[in-house]
């Protein structure tokens, strides 16, 4: 039979390994969660940039020759209202 000193060393090593495993798992999980969050943020930024680009293209090529951007120097409110009236009929 093993001596008490050997048993104490064995169980101490076992418990130390278990606690190390728990701590290591938590650090890995924390790093993974940070990577997932960073990826989600970058994906949202990419989607926002694509949406802005699509909106700019839509504003640059107006349908029916009517400019809908009020900040454009060639914007004509009367033409826009006339187009809305024609579309609603």
PyMOL Python script that loads the backbone (N, CA, C, O; Angstrom):
from pymol import cmd

cmd.read_pdbstr("""\
ATOM      1  N   UNK A   1       0.846  -1.175   0.000  1.00  0.00           N
ATOM      2  CA  UNK A   1       0.000   0.000   0.000  1.00  0.00           C
ATOM      3  C   UNK A   1       0.892   1.239   0.000  1.00  0.00           C
ATOM      4  O   UNK A   1       1.988   1.233   0.562  1.00  0.00           O
ATOM      5  N   UNK A   2       0.402   2.305  -0.642  1.00  0.00           N
ATOM      6  CA  UNK A   2       1.192   3.524  -0.775  1.00  0.00           C
ATOM      7  C   UNK A   2       1.171   4.300   0.537  1.00  0.00           C
ATOM      8  O   UNK A   2       0.210   4.233   1.303  1.00  0.00           O
ATOM      9  N   UNK A   3       2.220   5.012   0.770  1.00  0.00           N
ATOM     10  CA  UNK A   3       2.303   5.777   2.013  1.00  0.00           C
ATOM     11  C   UNK A   3       1.404   7.006   1.935  1.00  0.00           C
ATOM     12  O   UNK A   3       0.981   7.398   0.847  1.00  0.00           O
ATOM     13  N   UNK A   4       1.121   7.595   3.042  1.00  0.00           N
ATOM     14  CA  UNK A   4       0.241   8.765   3.087  1.00  0.00           C
ATOM     15  C   UNK A   4       0.855   9.953   2.359  1.00  0.00           C
ATOM     16  O   UNK A   4       0.131  10.763   1.781  1.00  0.00           O
ATOM     17  N   UNK A   5       2.157  10.066   2.377  1.00  0.00           N
ATOM     18  CA  UNK A   5       2.817  11.170   1.688  1.00  0.00           C
ATOM     19  C   UNK A   5       2.593  11.059   0.178  1.00  0.00           C
ATOM     20  O   UNK A   5       2.328  12.062  -0.485  1.00  0.00           O
ATOM     21  N   UNK A   6       2.696   9.870  -0.353  1.00  0.00           N
ATOM     22  CA  UNK A   6       2.489   9.659  -1.781  1.00  0.00           C
ATOM     23  C   UNK A   6       1.040   9.962  -2.144  1.00  0.00           C
ATOM     24  O   UNK A   6       0.780  10.573  -3.180  1.00  0.00           O
ATOM     25  N   UNK A   7       0.102   9.547  -1.312  1.00  0.00           N
ATOM     26  CA  UNK A   7      -1.311   9.833  -1.574  1.00  0.00           C
ATOM     27  C   UNK A   7      -1.590  11.334  -1.528  1.00  0.00           C
ATOM     28  O   UNK A   7      -2.351  11.842  -2.351  1.00  0.00           O
ATOM     29  N   UNK A   8      -1.000  12.034  -0.603  1.00  0.00           N
ATOM     30  CA  UNK A   8      -1.187  13.486  -0.515  1.00  0.00           C
ATOM     31  C   UNK A   8      -0.643  14.153  -1.775  1.00  0.00           C
ATOM     32  O   UNK A   8      -1.283  15.052  -2.321  1.00  0.00           O
ATOM     33  N   UNK A   9       0.510  13.732  -2.237  1.00  0.00           N
ATOM     34  CA  UNK A   9       1.107  14.302  -3.445  1.00  0.00           C
ATOM     35  C   UNK A   9       0.221  14.004  -4.652  1.00  0.00           C
ATOM     36  O   UNK A   9       0.001  14.878  -5.491  1.00  0.00           O
ATOM     37  N   UNK A  10      -0.287  12.783  -4.743  1.00  0.00           N
ATOM     38  CA  UNK A  10      -1.141  12.409  -5.877  1.00  0.00           C
ATOM     39  C   UNK A  10      -2.409  13.265  -5.913  1.00  0.00           C
ATOM     40  O   UNK A  10      -2.742  13.842  -6.949  1.00  0.00           O
ATOM     41  N   UNK A  11      -3.108  13.345  -4.793  1.00  0.00           N
ATOM     42  CA  UNK A  11      -4.360  14.107  -4.764  1.00  0.00           C
ATOM     43  C   UNK A  11      -4.130  15.611  -4.914  1.00  0.00           C
ATOM     44  O   UNK A  11      -4.959  16.321  -5.484  1.00  0.00           O
ATOM     45  N   UNK A  12      -3.013  16.082  -4.404  1.00  0.00           N
ATOM     46  CA  UNK A  12      -2.676  17.493  -4.594  1.00  0.00           C
ATOM     47  C   UNK A  12      -2.437  17.771  -6.074  1.00  0.00           C
ATOM     48  O   UNK A  12      -2.900  18.784  -6.599  1.00  0.00           O
ATOM     49  N   UNK A  13      -1.720  16.881  -6.746  1.00  0.00           N
ATOM     50  CA  UNK A  13      -1.473  17.043  -8.178  1.00  0.00           C
ATOM     51  C   UNK A  13      -2.785  16.949  -8.958  1.00  0.00           C
ATOM     52  O   UNK A  13      -3.001  17.710  -9.900  1.00  0.00           O
ATOM     53  N   UNK A  14      -3.651  16.028  -8.573  1.00  0.00           N
ATOM     54  CA  UNK A  14      -4.938  15.877  -9.245  1.00  0.00           C
ATOM     55  C   UNK A  14      -5.779  17.134  -9.088  1.00  0.00           C
ATOM     56  O   UNK A  14      -6.302  17.653 -10.074  1.00  0.00           O
ATOM     57  N   UNK A  15      -5.916  17.624  -7.882  1.00  0.00           N
ATOM     58  CA  UNK A  15      -6.709  18.841  -7.654  1.00  0.00           C
ATOM     59  C   UNK A  15      -6.074  20.062  -8.313  1.00  0.00           C
ATOM     60  O   UNK A  15      -6.777  20.921  -8.847  1.00  0.00           O
ATOM     61  N   UNK A  16      -4.748  20.138  -8.275  1.00  0.00           N
ATOM     62  CA  UNK A  16      -4.065  21.241  -8.956  1.00  0.00           C
ATOM     63  C   UNK A  16      -4.335  21.212 -10.444  1.00  0.00           C
ATOM     64  O   UNK A  16      -4.568  22.257 -11.050  1.00  0.00           O
ATOM     65  N   UNK A  17      -4.307  20.031 -11.047  1.00  0.00           N
ATOM     66  CA  UNK A  17      -4.591  19.886 -12.470  1.00  0.00           C
ATOM     67  C   UNK A  17      -6.026  20.255 -12.810  1.00  0.00           C
ATOM     68  O   UNK A  17      -6.282  20.874 -13.842  1.00  0.00           O
ATOM     69  N   UNK A  18      -6.955  19.880 -11.953  1.00  0.00           N
ATOM     70  CA  UNK A  18      -8.361  20.218 -12.185  1.00  0.00           C
ATOM     71  C   UNK A  18      -8.555  21.730 -12.132  1.00  0.00           C
ATOM     72  O   UNK A  18      -9.208  22.304 -13.003  1.00  0.00           O
ATOM     73  N   UNK A  19      -7.997  22.370 -11.121  1.00  0.00           N
ATOM     74  CA  UNK A  19      -8.148  23.818 -11.011  1.00  0.00           C
ATOM     75  C   UNK A  19      -7.417  24.559 -12.129  1.00  0.00           C
ATOM     76  O   UNK A  19      -7.894  25.586 -12.612  1.00  0.00           O
ATOM     77  N   UNK A  20      -6.252  24.035 -12.542  1.00  0.00           N
ATOM     78  CA  UNK A  20      -5.563  24.630 -13.682  1.00  0.00           C
ATOM     79  C   UNK A  20      -6.414  24.496 -14.938  1.00  0.00           C
ATOM     80  O   UNK A  20      -6.518  25.444 -15.716  1.00  0.00           O
ATOM     81  N   UNK A  21      -7.016  23.346 -15.143  1.00  0.00           N
ATOM     82  CA  UNK A  21      -7.868  23.133 -16.305  1.00  0.00           C
ATOM     83  C   UNK A  21      -9.043  24.092 -16.336  1.00  0.00           C
ATOM     84  O   UNK A  21      -9.386  24.630 -17.388  1.00  0.00           O
ATOM     85  N   UNK A  22      -9.652  24.305 -15.191  1.00  0.00           N
ATOM     86  CA  UNK A  22     -10.778  25.245 -15.113  1.00  0.00           C
ATOM     87  C   UNK A  22     -10.319  26.660 -15.453  1.00  0.00           C
ATOM     88  O   UNK A  22     -10.969  27.354 -16.234  1.00  0.00           O
ATOM     89  N   UNK A  23      -9.206  27.086 -14.871  1.00  0.00           N
ATOM     90  CA  UNK A  23      -8.699  28.438 -15.127  1.00  0.00           C
ATOM     91  C   UNK A  23      -8.296  28.598 -16.595  1.00  0.00           C
ATOM     92  O   UNK A  23      -8.559  29.633 -17.207  1.00  0.00           O
ATOM     93  N   UNK A  24      -7.667  27.588 -17.144  1.00  0.00           N
ATOM     94  CA  UNK A  24      -7.232  27.655 -18.546  1.00  0.00           C
ATOM     95  C   UNK A  24      -8.444  27.711 -19.481  1.00  0.00           C
ATOM     96  O   UNK A  24      -8.448  28.467 -20.452  1.00  0.00           O
ATOM     97  N   UNK A  25      -9.456  26.923 -19.188  1.00  0.00           N
ATOM     98  CA  UNK A  25     -10.682  26.914 -20.001  1.00  0.00           C
ATOM     99  C   UNK A  25     -11.347  28.284 -19.968  1.00  0.00           C
ATOM    100  O   UNK A  25     -11.817  28.773 -20.996  1.00  0.00           O
ATOM    101  N   UNK A  26     -11.389  28.899 -18.798  1.00  0.00           N
ATOM    102  CA  UNK A  26     -11.987  30.237 -18.696  1.00  0.00           C
ATOM    103  C   UNK A  26     -11.214  31.267 -19.510  1.00  0.00           C
ATOM    104  O   UNK A  26     -11.817  32.118 -20.165  1.00  0.00           O
ATOM    105  N   UNK A  27      -9.889  31.198 -19.475  1.00  0.00           N
ATOM    106  CA  UNK A  27      -9.105  32.166 -20.249  1.00  0.00           C
ATOM    107  C   UNK A  27      -9.299  31.939 -21.749  1.00  0.00           C
ATOM    108  O   UNK A  27      -9.396  32.901 -22.510  1.00  0.00           O
ATOM    109  N   UNK A  28      -9.357  30.689 -22.176  1.00  0.00           N
ATOM    110  CA  UNK A  28      -9.596  30.406 -23.595  1.00  0.00           C
ATOM    111  C   UNK A  28     -10.990  30.871 -24.017  1.00  0.00           C
ATOM    112  O   UNK A  28     -11.157  31.426 -25.102  1.00  0.00           O
ATOM    113  N   UNK A  29     -11.988  30.645 -23.162  1.00  0.00           N
ATOM    114  CA  UNK A  29     -13.346  31.057 -23.485  1.00  0.00           C
ATOM    115  C   UNK A  29     -13.447  32.577 -23.562  1.00  0.00           C
ATOM    116  O   UNK A  29     -14.140  33.112 -24.427  1.00  0.00           O
ATOM    117  N   UNK A  30     -12.762  33.267 -22.668  1.00  0.00           N
ATOM    118  CA  UNK A  30     -12.776  34.728 -22.678  1.00  0.00           C
ATOM    119  C   UNK A  30     -12.142  35.269 -23.965  1.00  0.00           C
ATOM    120  O   UNK A  30     -12.647  36.224 -24.556  1.00  0.00           O
ATOM    121  N   UNK A  31     -11.048  34.664 -24.389  1.00  0.00           N
ATOM    122  CA  UNK A  31     -10.398  35.083 -25.635  1.00  0.00           C
ATOM    123  C   UNK A  31     -11.294  34.797 -26.836  1.00  0.00           C
ATOM    124  O   UNK A  31     -11.379  35.610 -27.757  1.00  0.00           O
ATOM    125  N   UNK A  32     -11.952  33.660 -26.829  1.00  0.00           N
ATOM    126  CA  UNK A  32     -12.859  33.322 -27.929  1.00  0.00           C
ATOM    127  C   UNK A  32     -14.039  34.288 -27.983  1.00  0.00           C
ATOM    128  O   UNK A  32     -14.427  34.730 -29.065  1.00  0.00           O
ATOM    129  N   UNK A  33     -14.605  34.614 -26.842  1.00  0.00           N
ATOM    130  CA  UNK A  33     -15.719  35.558 -26.808  1.00  0.00           C
ATOM    131  C   UNK A  33     -15.302  36.934 -27.325  1.00  0.00           C
ATOM    132  O   UNK A  33     -16.074  37.600 -28.014  1.00  0.00           O
ATOM    133  N   UNK A  34     -14.090  37.355 -26.994  1.00  0.00           N
ATOM    134  CA  UNK A  34     -13.594  38.641 -27.489  1.00  0.00           C
ATOM    135  C   UNK A  34     -13.422  38.601 -29.012  1.00  0.00           C
ATOM    136  O   UNK A  34     -13.728  39.580 -29.692  1.00  0.00           O
ATOM    137  N   UNK A  35     -12.937  37.482 -29.547  1.00  0.00           N
ATOM    138  CA  UNK A  35     -12.792  37.347 -30.996  1.00  0.00           C
ATOM    139  C   UNK A  35     -14.149  37.374 -31.695  1.00  0.00           C
ATOM    140  O   UNK A  35     -14.298  37.995 -32.747  1.00  0.00           O
ATOM    141  N   UNK A  36     -15.125  36.707 -31.114  1.00  0.00           N
ATOM    142  CA  UNK A  36     -16.464  36.684 -31.706  1.00  0.00           C
ATOM    143  C   UNK A  36     -17.063  38.091 -31.702  1.00  0.00           C
ATOM    144  O   UNK A  36     -17.673  38.516 -32.683  1.00  0.00           O
ATOM    145  N   UNK A  37     -16.886  38.803 -30.598  1.00  0.00           N
ATOM    146  CA  UNK A  37     -17.409  40.166 -30.507  1.00  0.00           C
ATOM    147  C   UNK A  37     -16.718  41.082 -31.523  1.00  0.00           C
ATOM    148  O   UNK A  37     -17.376  41.885 -32.185  1.00  0.00           O
ATOM    149  N   UNK A  38     -15.411  40.961 -31.643  1.00  0.00           N
ATOM    150  CA  UNK A  38     -14.667  41.770 -32.603  1.00  0.00           C
ATOM    151  C   UNK A  38     -15.113  41.461 -34.030  1.00  0.00           C
ATOM    152  O   UNK A  38     -15.275  42.371 -34.843  1.00  0.00           O
ATOM    153  N   UNK A  39     -15.308  40.190 -34.329  1.00  0.00           N
ATOM    154  CA  UNK A  39     -15.750  39.804 -35.668  1.00  0.00           C
ATOM    155  C   UNK A  39     -17.138  40.374 -35.964  1.00  0.00           C
ATOM    156  O   UNK A  39     -17.394  40.848 -37.071  1.00  0.00           O
ATOM    157  N   UNK A  40     -18.023  40.328 -34.980  1.00  0.00           N
ATOM    158  CA  UNK A  40     -19.378  40.859 -35.176  1.00  0.00           C
ATOM    159  C   UNK A  40     -19.340  42.362 -35.427  1.00  0.00           C
ATOM    160  O   UNK A  40     -20.074  42.870 -36.275  1.00  0.00           O
ATOM    161  N   UNK A  41     -18.495  43.070 -34.699  1.00  0.00           N
ATOM    162  CA  UNK A  41     -18.380  44.520 -34.874  1.00  0.00           C
ATOM    163  C   UNK A  41     -17.860  44.840 -36.273  1.00  0.00           C
ATOM    164  O   UNK A  41     -18.393  45.723 -36.945  1.00  0.00           O
ATOM    165  N   UNK A  42     -16.830  44.132 -36.714  1.00  0.00           N
ATOM    166  CA  UNK A  42     -16.278  44.383 -38.043  1.00  0.00           C
ATOM    167  C   UNK A  42     -17.282  44.025 -39.140  1.00  0.00           C
ATOM    168  O   UNK A  42     -17.351  44.698 -40.169  1.00  0.00           O
ATOM    169  N   UNK A  43     -18.052  42.973 -38.917  1.00  0.00           N
ATOM    170  CA  UNK A  43     -19.071  42.591 -39.907  1.00  0.00           C
ATOM    171  C   UNK A  43     -20.138  43.676 -40.015  1.00  0.00           C
ATOM    172  O   UNK A  43     -20.575  44.008 -41.117  1.00  0.00           O
ATOM    173  N   UNK A  44     -20.563  44.234 -38.869  1.00  0.00           N
ATOM    174  CA  UNK A  44     -21.547  45.321 -38.894  1.00  0.00           C
ATOM    175  C   UNK A  44     -20.999  46.545 -39.606  1.00  0.00           C
ATOM    176  O   UNK A  44     -21.704  47.179 -40.391  1.00  0.00           O
ATOM    177  N   UNK A  45     -19.735  46.881 -39.333  1.00  0.00           N
ATOM    178  CA  UNK A  45     -19.125  48.025 -40.004  1.00  0.00           C
ATOM    179  C   UNK A  45     -19.083  47.805 -41.515  1.00  0.00           C
ATOM    180  O   UNK A  45     -19.324  48.731 -42.289  1.00  0.00           O
ATOM    181  N   UNK A  46     -18.779  46.588 -41.925  1.00  0.00           N
ATOM    182  CA  UNK A  46     -18.733  46.268 -43.349  1.00  0.00           C
ATOM    183  C   UNK A  46     -20.125  46.400 -43.972  1.00  0.00           C
ATOM    184  O   UNK A  46     -20.264  46.952 -45.064  1.00  0.00           O
ATOM    185  N   UNK A  47     -21.143  45.901 -43.291  1.00  0.00           N
ATOM    186  CA  UNK A  47     -22.504  46.001 -43.814  1.00  0.00           C
ATOM    187  C   UNK A  47     -22.968  47.448 -43.892  1.00  0.00           C
ATOM    188  O   UNK A  47     -23.657  47.830 -44.837  1.00  0.00           O
ATOM    189  N   UNK A  48     -22.595  48.254 -42.904  1.00  0.00           N
ATOM    190  CA  UNK A  48     -22.961  49.673 -42.915  1.00  0.00           C
ATOM    191  C   UNK A  48     -22.283  50.383 -44.080  1.00  0.00           C
ATOM    192  O   UNK A  48     -22.900  51.208 -44.753  1.00  0.00           O
ATOM    193  N   UNK A  49     -21.014  50.062 -44.317  1.00  0.00           N
ATOM    194  CA  UNK A  49     -20.298  50.673 -45.449  1.00  0.00           C
ATOM    195  C   UNK A  49     -20.944  50.277 -46.778  1.00  0.00           C
ATOM    196  O   UNK A  49     -21.071  51.108 -47.677  1.00  0.00           O
ATOM    197  N   UNK A  50     -21.350  49.018 -46.905  1.00  0.00           N
ATOM    198  CA  UNK A  50     -22.015  48.591 -48.132  1.00  0.00           C
ATOM    199  C   UNK A  50     -23.352  49.309 -48.309  1.00  0.00           C
ATOM    200  O   UNK A  50     -23.702  49.716 -49.416  1.00  0.00           O
ATOM    201  N   UNK A  51     -24.091  49.460 -47.216  1.00  0.00           N
ATOM    202  CA  UNK A  51     -25.382  50.141 -47.297  1.00  0.00           C
ATOM    203  C   UNK A  51     -25.206  51.602 -47.683  1.00  0.00           C
ATOM    204  O   UNK A  51     -25.988  52.133 -48.471  1.00  0.00           O
ATOM    205  N   UNK A  52     -24.191  52.253 -47.138  1.00  0.00           N
ATOM    206  CA  UNK A  52     -23.937  53.652 -47.494  1.00  0.00           C
ATOM    207  C   UNK A  52     -23.576  53.781 -48.971  1.00  0.00           C
ATOM    208  O   UNK A  52     -24.025  54.703 -49.652  1.00  0.00           O
ATOM    209  N   UNK A  53     -22.766  52.851 -49.454  1.00  0.00           N
ATOM    210  CA  UNK A  53     -22.373  52.878 -50.866  1.00  0.00           C
ATOM    211  C   UNK A  53     -23.586  52.654 -51.767  1.00  0.00           C
ATOM    212  O   UNK A  53     -23.733  53.321 -52.791  1.00  0.00           O
ATOM    213  N   UNK A  54     -24.445  51.724 -51.389  1.00  0.00           N
ATOM    214  CA  UNK A  54     -25.652  51.470 -52.184  1.00  0.00           C
ATOM    215  C   UNK A  54     -26.571  52.680 -52.166  1.00  0.00           C
ATOM    216  O   UNK A  54     -27.194  53.005 -53.177  1.00  0.00           O
ATOM    217  N   UNK A  55     -26.657  53.349 -51.022  1.00  0.00           N
ATOM    218  CA  UNK A  55     -27.510  54.541 -50.927  1.00  0.00           C
ATOM    219  C   UNK A  55     -26.961  55.662 -51.806  1.00  0.00           C
ATOM    220  O   UNK A  55     -27.719  56.375 -52.462  1.00  0.00           O
ATOM    221  N   UNK A  56     -25.637  55.809 -51.812  1.00  0.00           N
ATOM    222  CA  UNK A  56     -25.031  56.832 -52.660  1.00  0.00           C
ATOM    223  C   UNK A  56     -25.310  56.549 -54.131  1.00  0.00           C
ATOM    224  O   UNK A  56     -25.638  57.458 -54.893  1.00  0.00           O
ATOM    225  N   UNK A  57     -25.178  55.287 -54.528  1.00  0.00           N
ATOM    226  CA  UNK A  57     -25.452  54.931 -55.924  1.00  0.00           C
ATOM    227  C   UNK A  57     -26.917  55.187 -56.266  1.00  0.00           C
ATOM    228  O   UNK A  57     -27.232  55.645 -57.364  1.00  0.00           O
ATOM    229  N   UNK A  58     -27.794  54.893 -55.338  1.00  0.00           N
ATOM    230  CA  UNK A  58     -29.219  55.124 -55.570  1.00  0.00           C
ATOM    231  C   UNK A  58     -29.507  56.618 -55.705  1.00  0.00           C
ATOM    232  O   UNK A  58     -30.333  57.020 -56.524  1.00  0.00           O
ATOM    233  N   UNK A  59     -28.840  57.430 -54.916  1.00  0.00           N
ATOM    234  CA  UNK A  59     -29.048  58.871 -54.970  1.00  0.00           C
ATOM    235  C   UNK A  59     -28.449  59.479 -56.231  1.00  0.00           C
ATOM    236  O   UNK A  59     -28.964  60.468 -56.752  1.00  0.00           O
ATOM    237  N   UNK A  60     -27.361  58.890 -56.722  1.00  0.00           N
ATOM    238  CA  UNK A  60     -26.700  59.442 -57.909  1.00  0.00           C
ATOM    239  C   UNK A  60     -27.482  59.146 -59.178  1.00  0.00           C
ATOM    240  O   UNK A  60     -27.453  59.952 -60.108  1.00  0.00           O
ATOM    241  N   UNK A  61     -28.166  58.042 -59.248  1.00  0.00           N
ATOM    242  CA  UNK A  61     -28.915  57.699 -60.456  1.00  0.00           C
ATOM    243  C   UNK A  61     -30.408  57.708 -60.136  1.00  0.00           C
ATOM    244  O   UNK A  61     -31.004  56.656 -59.907  1.00  0.00           O
ATOM    245  N   UNK A  62     -31.006  58.896 -60.122  1.00  0.00           N
ATOM    246  CA  UNK A  62     -32.418  58.974 -59.754  1.00  0.00           C
ATOM    247  C   UNK A  62     -33.318  58.392 -60.839  1.00  0.00           C
ATOM    248  O   UNK A  62     -32.977  58.410 -62.021  1.00  0.00           O
ATOM    249  N   UNK A  63     -34.457  57.881 -60.423  1.00  0.00           N
ATOM    250  CA  UNK A  63     -35.428  57.315 -61.354  1.00  0.00           C
ATOM    251  C   UNK A  63     -36.251  58.441 -61.961  1.00  0.00           C
ATOM    252  O   UNK A  63     -36.713  59.334 -61.251  1.00  0.00           O
ATOM    253  N   UNK A  64     -36.427  58.395 -63.253  1.00  0.00           N
ATOM    254  CA  UNK A  64     -37.249  59.390 -63.921  1.00  0.00           C
ATOM    255  C   UNK A  64     -36.601  60.756 -64.005  1.00  0.00           C
ATOM    256  O   UNK A  64     -37.287  61.725 -64.328  1.00  0.00           O
ATOM    257  N   UNK A  65     -35.336  60.877 -63.737  1.00  0.00           N
ATOM    258  CA  UNK A  65     -34.648  62.149 -63.845  1.00  0.00           C
ATOM    259  C   UNK A  65     -34.934  63.101 -62.697  1.00  0.00           C
ATOM    260  O   UNK A  65     -34.562  64.271 -62.780  1.00  0.00           O
ATOM    261  N   UNK A  66     -35.583  62.646 -61.626  1.00  0.00           N
ATOM    262  CA  UNK A  66     -35.910  63.506 -60.493  1.00  0.00           C
ATOM    263  C   UNK A  66     -34.870  63.285 -59.408  1.00  0.00           C
ATOM    264  O   UNK A  66     -34.596  62.148 -59.023  1.00  0.00           O
ATOM    265  N   UNK A  67     -34.295  64.365 -58.919  1.00  0.00           N
ATOM    266  CA  UNK A  67     -33.288  64.304 -57.871  1.00  0.00           C
ATOM    267  C   UNK A  67     -34.012  64.385 -56.535  1.00  0.00           C
ATOM    268  O   UNK A  67     -34.771  65.321 -56.285  1.00  0.00           O
ATOM    269  N   UNK A  68     -33.770  63.389 -55.673  1.00  0.00           N
ATOM    270  CA  UNK A  68     -34.471  63.335 -54.386  1.00  0.00           C
ATOM    271  C   UNK A  68     -33.621  63.827 -53.220  1.00  0.00           C
ATOM    272  O   UNK A  68     -34.119  63.925 -52.099  1.00  0.00           O
ATOM    273  N   UNK A  69     -32.380  64.131 -53.456  1.00  0.00           N
ATOM    274  CA  UNK A  69     -31.500  64.613 -52.396  1.00  0.00           C
ATOM    275  C   UNK A  69     -31.676  66.121 -52.244  1.00  0.00           C
ATOM    276  O   UNK A  69     -31.323  66.870 -53.154  1.00  0.00           O
ATOM    277  N   UNK A  70     -32.219  66.588 -51.102  1.00  0.00           N
ATOM    278  CA  UNK A  70     -32.451  68.024 -50.946  1.00  0.00           C
ATOM    279  C   UNK A  70     -31.171  68.850 -50.855  1.00  0.00           C
ATOM    280  O   UNK A  70     -31.222  70.070 -51.006  1.00  0.00           O
ATOM    281  N   UNK A  71     -30.050  68.228 -50.616  1.00  0.00           N
ATOM    282  CA  UNK A  71     -28.792  68.972 -50.524  1.00  0.00           C
ATOM    283  C   UNK A  71     -28.131  69.146 -51.893  1.00  0.00           C
ATOM    284  O   UNK A  71     -27.146  69.874 -52.017  1.00  0.00           O
ATOM    285  N   UNK A  72     -28.660  68.492 -52.904  1.00  0.00           N
ATOM    286  CA  UNK A  72     -28.119  68.600 -54.260  1.00  0.00           C
ATOM    287  C   UNK A  72     -28.491  69.968 -54.838  1.00  0.00           C
ATOM    288  O   UNK A  72     -29.637  70.396 -54.702  1.00  0.00           O
ATOM    289  N   UNK A  73     -27.545  70.664 -55.479  1.00  0.00           N
ATOM    290  CA  UNK A  73     -27.857  71.988 -56.031  1.00  0.00           C
ATOM    291  C   UNK A  73     -28.914  71.944 -57.134  1.00  0.00           C
ATOM    292  O   UNK A  73     -29.555  72.963 -57.391  1.00  0.00           O
ATOM    293  N   UNK A  74     -29.119  70.811 -57.792  1.00  0.00           N
ATOM    294  CA  UNK A  74     -30.101  70.701 -58.860  1.00  0.00           C
ATOM    295  C   UNK A  74     -31.443  70.168 -58.355  1.00  0.00           C
ATOM    296  O   UNK A  74     -32.314  69.835 -59.158  1.00  0.00           O
ATOM    297  N   UNK A  75     -31.619  70.083 -57.038  1.00  0.00           N
ATOM    298  CA  UNK A  75     -32.859  69.582 -56.455  1.00  0.00           C
ATOM    299  C   UNK A  75     -34.011  70.527 -56.781  1.00  0.00           C
ATOM    300  O   UNK A  75     -33.895  71.741 -56.614  1.00  0.00           O
ATOM    301  N   UNK A  76     -35.142  69.950 -57.255  1.00  0.00           N
ATOM    302  CA  UNK A  76     -36.329  70.736 -57.575  1.00  0.00           C
ATOM    303  C   UNK A  76     -37.514  70.099 -56.860  1.00  0.00           C
ATOM    304  O   UNK A  76     -37.929  68.988 -57.190  1.00  0.00           O
ATOM    305  N   UNK A  77     -38.050  70.812 -55.883  1.00  0.00           N
ATOM    306  CA  UNK A  77     -39.141  70.298 -55.069  1.00  0.00           C
ATOM    307  C   UNK A  77     -40.414  70.098 -55.886  1.00  0.00           C
ATOM    308  O   UNK A  77     -41.154  69.143 -55.650  1.00  0.00           O
ATOM    309  N   UNK A  78     -40.674  70.975 -56.830  1.00  0.00           N
ATOM    310  CA  UNK A  78     -41.889  70.854 -57.646  1.00  0.00           C
ATOM    311  C   UNK A  78     -41.862  69.585 -58.489  1.00  0.00           C
ATOM    312  O   UNK A  78     -42.883  68.910 -58.622  1.00  0.00           O
ATOM    313  N   UNK A  79     -40.704  69.252 -59.061  1.00  0.00           N
ATOM    314  CA  UNK A  79     -40.593  68.027 -59.852  1.00  0.00           C
ATOM    315  C   UNK A  79     -40.766  66.790 -58.969  1.00  0.00           C
ATOM    316  O   UNK A  79     -41.381  65.805 -59.376  1.00  0.00           O
ATOM    317  N   UNK A  80     -40.225  66.853 -57.777  1.00  0.00           N
ATOM    318  CA  UNK A  80     -40.342  65.731 -56.861  1.00  0.00           C
ATOM    319  C   UNK A  80     -41.789  65.504 -56.442  1.00  0.00           C
ATOM    320  O   UNK A  80     -42.249  64.363 -56.401  1.00  0.00           O
ATOM    321  N   UNK A  81     -42.509  66.577 -56.132  1.00  0.00           N
ATOM    322  CA  UNK A  81     -43.914  66.453 -55.748  1.00  0.00           C
ATOM    323  C   UNK A  81     -44.745  65.943 -56.918  1.00  0.00           C
ATOM    324  O   UNK A  81     -45.638  65.115 -56.734  1.00  0.00           O
ATOM    325  N   UNK A  82     -44.459  66.425 -58.106  1.00  0.00           N
ATOM    326  CA  UNK A  82     -45.174  65.947 -59.296  1.00  0.00           C
ATOM    327  C   UNK A  82     -44.921  64.460 -59.517  1.00  0.00           C
ATOM    328  O   UNK A  82     -45.836  63.728 -59.895  1.00  0.00           O
ATOM    329  N   UNK A  83     -43.700  64.008 -59.289  1.00  0.00           N
ATOM    330  CA  UNK A  83     -43.386  62.580 -59.448  1.00  0.00           C
ATOM    331  C   UNK A  83     -44.140  61.767 -58.412  1.00  0.00           C
ATOM    332  O   UNK A  83     -44.695  60.719 -58.741  1.00  0.00           O
ATOM    333  N   UNK A  84     -44.175  62.232 -57.148  1.00  0.00           N
ATOM    334  CA  UNK A  84     -44.915  61.518 -56.100  1.00  0.00           C
ATOM    335  C   UNK A  84     -46.404  61.434 -56.439  1.00  0.00           C
ATOM    336  O   UNK A  84     -47.036  60.404 -56.205  1.00  0.00           O
ATOM    337  N   UNK A  85     -46.963  62.512 -56.989  1.00  0.00           N
ATOM    338  CA  UNK A  85     -48.372  62.493 -57.360  1.00  0.00           C
ATOM    339  C   UNK A  85     -48.623  61.498 -58.482  1.00  0.00           C
ATOM    340  O   UNK A  85     -49.632  60.793 -58.476  1.00  0.00           O
ATOM    341  N   UNK A  86     -47.712  61.438 -59.442  1.00  0.00           N
ATOM    342  CA  UNK A  86     -47.864  60.506 -60.549  1.00  0.00           C
ATOM    343  C   UNK A  86     -47.727  59.052 -60.078  1.00  0.00           C
ATOM    344  O   UNK A  86     -48.409  58.163 -60.587  1.00  0.00           O
ATOM    345  N   UNK A  87     -46.853  58.821 -59.115  1.00  0.00           N
ATOM    346  CA  UNK A  87     -46.661  57.473 -58.591  1.00  0.00           C
ATOM    347  C   UNK A  87     -47.840  57.002 -57.751  1.00  0.00           C
ATOM    348  O   UNK A  87     -48.137  55.809 -57.705  1.00  0.00           O
ATOM    349  N   UNK A  88     -48.509  57.939 -57.087  1.00  0.00           N
ATOM    350  CA  UNK A  88     -49.613  57.567 -56.215  1.00  0.00           C
ATOM    351  C   UNK A  88     -50.885  57.220 -56.984  1.00  0.00           C
ATOM    352  O   UNK A  88     -51.790  56.594 -56.431  1.00  0.00           O
ATOM    353  N   UNK A  89     -50.962  57.618 -58.241  1.00  0.00           N
ATOM    354  CA  UNK A  89     -52.169  57.345 -59.047  1.00  0.00           C
ATOM    355  C   UNK A  89     -52.201  55.970 -59.587  1.00  0.00           C
ATOM    356  O   UNK A  89     -53.150  55.601 -60.280  1.00  0.00           O
TER     357      UNK A  89
END
""", "prot")
cmd.dss("prot")
cmd.show_as("cartoon", "prot")
cmd.util.cbc("prot")
cmd.orient("prot")
